[in-house]
């Protein structure tokens, strides 16, 4: 913790010395990366009276663009259009891999920022960024990245957060905890209480509805899920043939609309006996397979190391994350399931029975 505080002080002093500051929000875009970016920008303005720029290099859903403060503050860019070397401070927030900030061509783009000028704030498991810039990585296990920023930078700064800032922080928190379902720590509720006292409207902040299309997709996905009992996994596998069916049913844009989000929220790891839920999807043109997973907080096996063992590059939290492998879907699923079955044979069960 002292080490973390020392790093926070060092970043604060870097902010005070910098004139061109860039904040990059992580991919996939969510309330936490947006709320954190806006809060950092607000802090830099309030404390140092300096402007800063927020970029993200990812698809942003229309629903995400409704995040308060998005318009006019958060800019969707192509990294080719950014003069990375012209910034004297670049802050990466809410992700542990360079790929989440600098796209698949992260080696090319991240090389344009000197390590001296690159900082990271994050609440995920340890990842490549921690190895790349260990002295500049502020990483703690907590509910969301914006809370880490609040605790280390704002809380004792004397700055008074407005209702708008509190709303960003609250939406970050409720977004990343699934409205207080997971990633709960001893101080999560006192923090939420403090934000409510700043005037946050809870119901507005957590308002969430699903489009009919997303609900239809959810029904399709549940029906097309495969259950692997011995591996205690449920798997939705989307290869290029399935993709064609989906395009016929839901139109060309089904992928950009992130139709699987609601399936992820309500289904993955919820079926008794299947505490590990995964979606494997083959890339349209590259033949690579992407995976995303959710598992029960009572699960015993950590999915990320298992995925890495079978060849995935995987990142995220213990109980939710994503990865990629240069293999077709069927092969990737088979390798993963085999590994999980072997673990189950050793331990008889892969989760804590209540
Ligand atoms: Mn987060």
Boltz pocket constraint, residues with backbone or C-beta under 6 A from the ligand:
constraints:
  - pocket:
      binder: B
      contacts: [[A, 32], [A, 33], [A, 94], [A, 123], [A, 143], [A, 144], [A, 145], [A, 176]]
      max_distance: 6.0
